[in-house]
């Protein structure tokens, strides 16, 4: 577990643009059961690819996309342990990965971006990919 004051600015990079935090497994369960609409869940992390590509890429997509998910959520790997574990359970068979991004439609996983899809890519590449995901899944 990381000191909360260390990760607070990393959390804020997402919460400042509208992400709600999943801190517990109950938060995840309550959101996904009987949920209608689309949800982007970002498993946040302290690593360099989260700082350099994942979080800025997500912010870019939210800012630039004309269509957006109904709900934006995040959980922090290493701190929001039960929430992250529940998300990882829901996205099986994908292996544990952070950072990572899961996209749900009506409570069902429809797209997943693993860490290896983030590493080596810049924020705009991540953002442009997310915009394509939004355009595909957020239209009725």
Order of alpha helices (4+ residues) and beta strands (2+ residues): alpha-beta-alpha-beta-alpha-beta-alpha-beta-beta-alpha-alpha
